[in-house]
Structures are given as structure tokens and as C-alpha cells.
Amino acid sequence: MTSTTPRLARLLRITAAWIALCAAVGLTLIGIKAIGTIDPEYAAKQRVWCMAALLATVLCMMPRPRVVGLCSYGLLLITLGLLAFVILPGVPGSIVPRINSAQSWIDLRVMRVQPSELAKIAFVLAMAWYLRHRNSYRTLRGLLIPFGIMFVPVALILRQPDLGTSMLFPPTLLVMLIAAGAKLRHVGWLIATAVAIIVVSVSAIYIAPRAAGMVLRPHQQMRFKAMISQITNDPRYDDTVNYQPRKAKQLVGSGQLWGYGAAKSATLTRAHRLPEAHNDMIFAVIVNRWGLIGGLVILALYAAMVGSFAMIAARSKDPFTRLVMVGFGGLLFTQATINIAVNIGLMPVTGITLPFVSYGGSSLVTMFVMIGLSINFASQKARSPTRPSFEFDPPEPAMA
């Protein structure tokens, strides 16, 4: 009892993590209201998931950071096993249903679990544990191991296929490497290489479609074509591939400053027949219902959450918790940015949910796991690590 009381007191102490919790709850409540605009039944289910997510938050507040780190490799291996399971040939469709041409879920009857959501958290934890005391990533060759680890879940997720979720891993790893002390010129080379690959791949869609097929599936190539045609005001894909992003842009634009309110927005959304309005395109529903003000509130809540993660990382002396919080911030920022960019027509449709807002149990619980761990890590006593946290290049000897 005596050891439990100080621990509980530290957890309840006001820290930057409670800003993240308030922002997460705010986003979730807005999400439930927005989902109710489309389908009240989905909103009722999301309320149940919200209770499960808050329970996950409490559970993740309990273990000490070192215990979380020691379990991180095992958690990643379990997650990789689940990712491999959903793409195994011969698995019955009743267990691994095919939804929107993707095998991404495991049907447990009472709920559907999406292993790729768990993989995001497991990857951040395992990578933070790997990087916490190493200096190998200070060389370009040393970066091969972190990227090799990243390649495994990304390859399995791409096989589902789920291009959107796989896109979250590289930016998350890059911000973690920068925080750990990787040389900026090496990171710059990696970013330049990635941009070159993207440019070549998109160009190949028009110049050499067969070669582009080695990287992008036919429906993914069509999405890039549709996005470019949308930018150039070419209407050829308006009623096919471009239908979803075009309708989302119309709903966003018509919301103006204050939006239409619940009743009229529900009517407009149904009239536009926006696909996945409760999920991938929920931001368009929010802006249509609450206008530009509603969209700015969403952005402010994400900014508050990412900022709180950065504050926890800056105040922590433990390299593992510091890197985990940086990874969570990078993951959240990347996912929210991609989803919103898709809704306003700046990126092709990727199938990424809006964190804390979109309908979905796996996504919501996973996001609140981040909140629980952030409260946990922020409550720890500041103590110096047993080893130097990040080993940079030693200073050159002074000239005689």
C-alpha cells in the first residue's frame, strides 16, 4: 500500500500528458458527434469503443517504462505474426474478411481487430528500445538495421494491401532517428532518395505503366492519375476514381465559416453519397457541419497533443521514453496530415483514418494506448540513465 500510494500520486499529478488526454477526449467526442451525422448506429458503437479505449488507457498507465521496453520486441514479434496471418493463403473469409479489397482484419465475432494498428505502436516501442543507447545509426551504413526492421511490417502491410498505413512508418522512423542523434546529412540523403523514388514511380505511371506496376497496384496508379486530373481540372475521372475525393472537397468547401449544423449537414452528406463518410472522410463531414471553425479546432487539438508529446520528451532523461514520445508525435502528426490532405484533395485516397475521430475500434483503442503510455512516462521521476542516452561523435582533440 505504501509503495502504491506514491505511484498513484505521481500518475495523478498534472503533467503535459493530461493536455494530450484532454485533446484526445475532445477529438473523440467531436468524432462521435460527426459519425452521428452520418449514422447514429455507428455513433452508438463508437461510444462503446470509447469506453474500451479509456480502459486501455488506464492499463497502459500501470507498467514501468523499463517493463514496457523489455516487452517491446516480443510485442513486435506477436504483431508481425498477426500481420502474416491475415495474408496467409487458405485462411477462411469468415476469420479474415476481405473489406474494400484488403485483408486487414481478424474477425473475432465480438469485434474485428486490425493488426496494422497494433503494429504502429509496437514498432515505435521496439525501435525506441533498439535506439536508446546505440551510436551505430550515426553512420549511413548503421541506418540499414533500423530501416531493415521497419521493412518487415511495411512489407506485410503492403501485401494486404494497405498502402496508407505503410506510409506512416518511414516518417515516424525518421523523426525518431533525428531525435536519437542521426546525422542530418544522412537523413537528408534518405529523404532525397525517397522523394526521387516517389517522383520516378508517379512518372512511370504515364511513361511506363508496366514498370510502375512493380511498385504500385493498378488501383493505386489510378488514384494518382485521378489526383493529378483533379488538380488540372480534368473531369475524366470525376464519376469513377475521383468520385470520393471530389465529393469530400465539395462538402468541405460548402461548409464555409460556421457550417450547416447537424440536420442540414446530414441531409447534404447523404445527398452527396460520400463513400466512407464515417471513416476516412470524416474530416469533410466535420467541416461541413461546423465549418472552417470546426476544422481549425481539430487542427488545434492535434497541435496540442503533438506539443504535449514533445514536452514530455524534452523533460525526460530516459532515452527510451524520450524516443517513444517523439515517435508517437511523429506518428500522430503524419497520420492526421495525410488524412486531412486526402479530404481536401492534396493527396490521393489512401484509406487512412483520422486519429481519435474516425469510426473504428482498433484505431481508437490504439490511439488511447499512446495516451496511457504518455501519462505513464510523464509521471516517472526524473533520474539520469545508467548509460549515456545518445552517443554522439567524440570531440576532436585540441590543436597543440
N, C-alpha and C positions, 0 to 999 in steps of 0.2 A: 504493500500500500504506500509506504514511504517513497519507494522509487517511482511508483506510478504517478503520484501527485505532481512532482516537479515536471515530469514528462508531459502530462496533460496541460499544466500551466503554460509550458513553452508552446504547445500546439495552439492554445487559445490566445496567445499573445498576438497583438495586432502587428502584422508584417506586410510587406509588399504583396505576398501571396494572397492576402484577403482582397486586395484590389482585383486580382485575377479571378477569384471566386465570385465577387460581385459582378464583374463583367460577364463571366460565363453564365451566371444565372440570368442576367439581363438579356443576353443573346438568346438563351433557351426560351425564355418567356415570350420574346418577340417572335421567335421561330414557331412556337405553339400557336400564337395568335395568327401568324401568317399562314400556317398549314391549315388552320380552321377556316380561313378564307376559301381554300380550295375544297377541303373535305373534312368536316367535323369528326368523322370516324378516325381518320389518320391523326388528328389533333389529340383525341382521347387516348389513342395508343401511345403517342409521344409523351403524354403525361405519365404514363406507366413507366416508360423508359427513363423518364427524368428521375423517378424515384429510385430505379435501379442504378442510375448514374451517380446519384448522391450517395448511395450505399457504397459504390466502388470508390468514391472519393474518400469516405471515412476509412475504408480498409487500407487504402494506399497511404494514409497518414500514419499508420502504425509502425511498419518495419523501419529499422535504422538504415541510413544510406548505404553503409557497408554491406548489409544483408541484401539490399536491392542490387548492388553491384555484383556480389558473388553469385546471385541468381540470374544475372543478365544473359550470360552465354547459354545457360540451359533454356531460358525463356525464348531466346532467338532460335535455338535448335527446334524446340517444340513448334514454334510458329512456322519455321521452314517446312517441317513435316506436314503441317496443315495446308500450307500453300501447295506442296507437292500432291497432297491427297486430292484436292479439288480438280486437278488436271489429269489425274490418272485415268487411262482408258478403261472402260468397262464398269466404272462406278455408276450405280443406278441413278437415274434422274430424280428419283424421289429423295435421295440423300444429297446430291449435288445438282440442284435445279439450274437450268440454263435460262438466265434472265437478261434480256436485251443483248443476246448473242454472246454472253460472257458466263463462264463457270467460276463464279467468285464467292459463292455462299455455301455453307453447310447447313442443311435443314435439320434441326433438332426437334421438329414438331412444335414445341412450345415457342421457339424462336429460331431465327436464321442468323448464323454467325458468319461474319466476313473476315477471314484470316488476314487479309491485306491490311485491315485497320489495326489489328494487333501487331502486325509486322512493323508498322511505323514506330510504335512505342518501343518494341523490343530492339529494333535497330539502333535507336538513339541511345538506349541504356547500354547495349553491348559495345557500341562504338565509343561511348564516353569511358567505359571501363577499360577498353583497349588503349585509348589515347592518354589516359590520365597521367602516366609517368614516363612515357616514351619520348625519344627525340628522333626516331627513325624517319618520321614524316617531315623532318627538316630538310631532307634530300628529295629530289624528284623521284628517284627510284623507290624511296621509302613510302611514297604515296601509293604505290601499287597495291600494298596489302589492304589499306582501308578501302580503296576502290574495288579491290577483289572481293572483299567481304560484302560490300554494297551490291556487287553484280549479282550475287546469288538470289536474294529476294526480288531484285528488279527483274531478273530473267524469268523467275517463276510467275511473277505478277503479269509480265508481258504475255506469257503463254495463256492466260485466262480467256481472252486478252483484256487487259486493263491499262491502257496507256496513261490515263490520267493519274492514277495512284503511283505508278512507276516514276512519273515526272517529279514527285515530291522528294525522292531520296537524294539525288545529286546536289540540289541547293542546300538541303539540310546538312549533308556531309561537309560541304564547302565552308559553311559558317562555323561548324564545329572545328574544322582544321585551322581556320583563321584564328579562332579563339584559343586553340591549343598552341599556336605559335608557328604554324606553317609559313614558309617564306611567301610573301605576296607575289613575287615574280613567278614562282611555281604555280600558285593559284591562278595568276593571270594567264599563264600558258594553258592551263586546263580549261579555263573559261573560253579563251580564244579558240581552242580546239573544238569545244562543244558547239560554239556558235558556228564555226566553219562546217561541222557535220550537219547541223540543222539547215544551214543555207544550201549545202550541196544536196541534202535529201529533198528539200522542198523544190529546188530547181530541177532535180531529176524527175519529179512528178510530171513535168511538162516536156522535158528533153528526152528522158529515158525511163518511161514508166516501168518497164520490166526490171531495170536495175533498182528503181525505188521500191519495188515490191519485196526486195530483200530486207528492207528496213521497216517499211510501213505497209500495213494491210490495205486492200482495195478501199474499204470504207473509210480508213484513216486518210488515205490520199484524197478521197472525195471531200472530206471535211476541210482539208487545206485549200482545195480548189474553191470550195464554197465560200470560205472566209475571204479569200482574195477577190472573188467575184463580188462579194458584198461590199468590200472596200472600194472597188472600181465601179460600183453601181451597175453591175451586170446581172440582169434578172433571171438568167437561165436556170439557177438552182433554187429560186425562191419558193417553189412548191414542193421541193424534194429535200435535199440535204440541208438547205438553208432555212427550211421552214421554222425549226425550233429557235435558232438564234434571231431570226427576223422577227418572230412574234415576241420574243423576250425584249428586244430593243424597242418595239412599238409600245409595249406595256411600261417599260422604263421611261420612255420619252413622254408618254401621255400623263404620267403621274405629276409632272410639273413640281411646284414647290411643296405643297401640303398634301397631295394625293387625293384620292376619291373617297376614302373611307371604306369601311368593311363591306357594306351591301353592294355599292356600285362596283367596287373593285372585284368582288366575287362574280358579278354579272359579266364584267369585261373579260376576266380571265377565262371563264367558261366559254364566252363567245369567241375568243381567240383560239381556244383549244390548244393551249400551250402544253406540249408534252413535258412530263416530269416537273410539273409546276410545284409540287410539294417537296421536291428533292433538289436536283441540280439547278433548277431555275427559280428557286425560292427568292433570290435577291430581286428578280424582276417583279415578283408579287409584292414584296415589301415596299419597293419604290412606288409601285402603282397605288398601293393602299395608303402609304404615309408620305409619299413624295420624296423630293430631294432631301428634306429634313430627316426622314426615316433612313435614307441611305447613309447620310453623314453620321447619324447616331450609331449605325452598325460599324462604320469605319472607326469612330472614336472609341467604341468598346474594344475593338481588336487592337487599336493602338495602345489602350490602357493595359491590356493583357500582355502584349509583347513587351511593353515598357516595364511591367512588373517582373516579368521573367528576367529581363536584363538587369534590373535592380538586385534581384536575388543572386544572380550570377556574379555581379560586381562585388557584393558584400561577402560572398562565400570564400573561405580559404581552402576548402576541399576541392581538388581538381575534378573529381568525379561529378559532384553536384553542380559545379560551375559549368561543365561541358554539357550535362544533361539539360540544364535550363537554357543554355544557348541553343541546343538542338531543338528543344520544344518551341522556342521562339521562332527559329528559322522554319520549322515545320508548319506552325500555325500561320505565319506570315505568307509563306509560299502557297499553302492550300487556299487561304482566303483570297489572295490576289488572283490566282488562276480562276477560281470560280467566278469572282466578280468580273474579271476580264472577259470571260465567256459570255456572261449575261449582257454585257454592253457591246459585244461584237468585236473585241480586240484580239480574241484567240478563238481557234476552232473548238467545237464541242469536245470535251474530254471526259465527261462523266464524273467529275469531282464534286463532292458535296461541300456545302458551306458550313464550316465547323460550328457546332453547337446550335445551328439554325435549321439545317435541312432535316427532313424526316429520316429516321433510321436508328435502330437500337445500337448496332455495333459502333457506328460513328460517334454517337452521343456518349456511350459508356467510355470509349477510348479517350475522347477529349477530356472527360472528367477524371480519368486516371491521371492525366497530366496535371490537373488542378490539385488532386490529392497529393501527388508527389511534390508539387511545388510548395504546398503548405508544410509538408513533412520536412523538406530540405531547408526551408526558410526558418524553421523553428529550432534547428540544430545550434548548439553552442559553437561560437567561433573558436576554432582551435587550429593550430598550424599542422599541416600534413606531416607525416612521418618522413616523407621524402620530398625533394623539390618537385613542385607540381608540374612545371613545364620547363624542360631543359633546353635553353637556347644556346646558340653558339657562344663559346667562352670568349672573353675579351682578348684582343690581341695584346701581346706584351709591349710595354712602352719602349720607345727607342732609347738606346743608351746615349 
